[in-house]
């Protein structure tokens, strides 16, 4: 606050100190965030497959069906975890780089 007034930064100035590497990191982080967000609807679809597997007429191999669908849940969890980690890592690194650049100026 300067003189009792709150200083506001325009939106277009938020990333004014980002260089080419920062832009690449932000794009990668955003793509990872989208991948992480897509995992939630995919989880609902896989859960629907799980529920449908119980209603199928062939009850002899229901364990195989449920095991296969459960494995999809594991793959989704691993992919979502990697995407979330990558998202946070990219945005943290670019934030630290830009903050350091601003402090030096």
N, C-alpha and C positions, 0 to 999 in steps of 0.2 A: 504494500500500500504506500503510495506516494502522495503525501499531502492529504490523507484521509480518503483518498479515492482509490478504488480497486482498479489496477491495470489489467486489461484483457488483451490476450494475444489473438489475432485473427486466425481462423482455421488454416488458411493457406500458408501461414508462417510456422505452423507446428513442426514441419519437417524441413525447414529451410537449411538446417545444418547437416542434413543427410547427404552423404556422398553416394557414389555408385554402389559400393559394397553394402551400404545401409539399405538402399532401395531393394537390392537383391534379397537381403535378409528379410526385409518386410514383406516382399512378395512371397518368399518361401514360407514365412510364418503365417501369412494369410491363407495360403493354400493348405497348410497343415491344419489350420483352424477350421477350414471348410471340411476337410477330411474327418476331423474329429467330430464336427457337427453332424455329418452324414451318418455317423455310426449309430446315432440314437434312433432314427427311423428304420435303419437296417435291423436294429435289435428287435423292433416291433414286428418286422416281417419274419424274422427267424423265429420269434416266439409264436407267431401265427402258424408257421410250419410245424412247430412242436405240438401245438394244440391239435392241429389237423392230423398229425400222425397217430394220436390216440383214437381218433374216430374212424380210421380206415378199417376195411373189412378183414384184412389179413392180420390177425393178432399174433401169429406165430413168430414173426420177426420184428415185433414192436421194439424190442431191446436194441436191435441193430439200427432201426430208424431213429430212435431217440438218441442213441450214441452218436450217430452221424450228425444229427442236428446240434447236439451238445458240443461237438467238436467245432462246428461253425461258430458257436458262441465264444469258444476259446480263441479262435482265429480273430474274431471281431474284437475281443478284448485286447489282444496283443497289438493289433493294428491301431486301435483307438489309443492305447497307451503310448505307442511310439509317436503317433501324430500329435498327441497332446504334449508330450515331452519336446518334440521338435518345434511345436508352436511357441511354447514358453521360452525355449532356448534361443530361438531366432529373435523374438521380440525383446528379450532381456539383453542380448548382446548388442543389438542395434540401439537400444535405449541407453545403455552404458556408454557406447561409442559417441553418441550424440551429446550426452550430458558432459562427457569429458571434453569434447570439442567446444561446447558452450563455455565451460569453466575456464578453459585456456584463453578464450577470447575475452 
